[in-house]
Amino acid sequence: MTTVAPPLDVFRYAHDHFHEIVWMSQNTNHLFPSGPVEEAIAKAVKEKRYQSYPYAPGDPTLKELVRKDFGLTDCEVGIASGGTEALYMLTRGLLSAQDEVIASDPSYLIIHKFIELSGARTVNLPIYAPPYRLTPDRVNEAVTPKTRMILLIDPLNPLGSGYPKEDVRAIAEIAKDHKLLLLNDTTYRDFADAHTLAHPFYPEGTVTVWSVSKNCGLAGVRLGGLLARKELYDRIWKYNTNDLGVNVLSQAAAVAALQAKPKAFPAVARQTRENQKRIHDAAKGWKGVSLPVYPSQGNMFVLDVAERGVDPEALQRELLLNHGVFLRAGNYLSPTSGKRFIRASFSNVPADIDRFLKAFPLALETLSRPPPKVAAAVAGR
Ligand SMILES: Cc1ncc(COP(=O)(O)O)c(C=O)c1O
C-alpha cells in the first residue's frame, strides 16, 4: 500500500542530524583514509594559505597528478569546484540553441539541466531494462542532423552499469564518424572492475570529466574538473567564472588524496564490493524488491520497489526519519522510472550497512501496512 508523503527538506533534516545519519544518499565515500587529507588541510591552514588567492590556473602538482591518474598526456587539465562546475562550463562552451545531446533515462539529470540551460535539448533513450545502459546501436539510430554531443556516464549514476570496452570504442567511433562531441563522465571509474576511457578512441572530440568527490571521499571540498585537448579545452575554459582559482584548501586536500590513492583505494574498493554483496544477499529475502544491476560498477545501485507497491519518496522519508538512514528516491534521477526505485550508495563502514540492513525491511513493512482507517474497517468486518 502506497503512502503519500508531505513535503520535507530531507537534506536539511539530514544535515541537522549529521552525526546520527547513515549517509547512503549521495554516493559519497566514507572509507578513504582521512589522515593525509587532514594533514594537508591543517598545513595549508597553518601556513595561512587562505589569506592569498590561489595560483589561478590551478596547482601544477594537482594537474600533473590528475593527468597521470588518467594517463591522458595529450590533455589540458581543467580544475574546477567539482565536476559539476566543469560540466556547466563545458555545456555552455560547446553547445548552442537547437543542438541535441543523446543521453539516457535514468541519468544524472543535473547534466541534462545544464544542457538545457545552454539552449540545447537532451534526447533521453530509456534504459531501465536490460542491459541498463546505452548500446551503440541505439545511439547510432538516435543520431540526427541536430545531434551535437553524446553523453556517456560510465559507470552510470544511478544504476551502476559499466560499459564494456567494445561499446566504449563503438560509441566513440559513432561520435567521430558523425563529428559529434563525446562527453565521458568518469566520476565513478575507480569503483569499476575494469574501466575504458573513451578519449584514446576519439582524442580530438572527447571531454573527460573527473572528480575527487567519490573516489577520494572529498565530496565536501568541491573539487573536480575536466581533461580535453587544447583546442576543446580553450573553447570551454573561456566560460570559467572562477577566474581567481579554486579554493586553496580543497586543492591541497586533493593533492594529498590523489598521492595516497594508489595505495589506499584497493581497500576502499574491496569494502565497497563487500557492502554491496551484503545488500544483494539480504535483498533476496525482501519480497517485491529487486536489484536491476548487480554487481554495480560504481559505489551505488538502485533497489526497485515497484512490485512491493511502495512509493520511493515515502520510503526515503520513513528510512530517514524513523531509522536515521538516508537513501535517495529515484524521482530526481528519472522522469519515467524514478517512481519505481530508491538509490543506495555503499562506500560506508560496515556498521552503517548493518543499520541499513536492519532498517530497510522494517521500513518496507511499515509502508506495506494498510492505513489505520482501512485496518479498523477490516477489523470491524
Ligand atoms: C555522474 C556524476 N557526474 C558528476 C557528479 C558531480 O561530482 P562533483 O562532486 O565533482 O561535482 C556527480 C555527483 O554525484 C555524478 O554522479
The ligand as an ORCA input file, in Angstrom:
! r2SCAN-3c Opt
* xyz 0 1
  C      27.740     11.233    -12.833
  C      28.167     12.371    -11.971
  N      28.906     13.360    -12.500
  C      29.314     14.394    -11.763
  C      28.987     14.496    -10.436
  C      29.437     15.708     -9.670
  O      30.565     15.483     -8.947
  P      31.286     16.650     -8.123
  O      31.056     16.354     -6.707
  O      32.733     16.531     -8.523
  O      30.705     17.945     -8.527
  C      28.215     13.502     -9.838
  C      27.823     13.617     -8.436
  O      27.064     12.871     -7.893
  C      27.794     12.406    -10.618
  O      27.045     11.445    -10.113
*
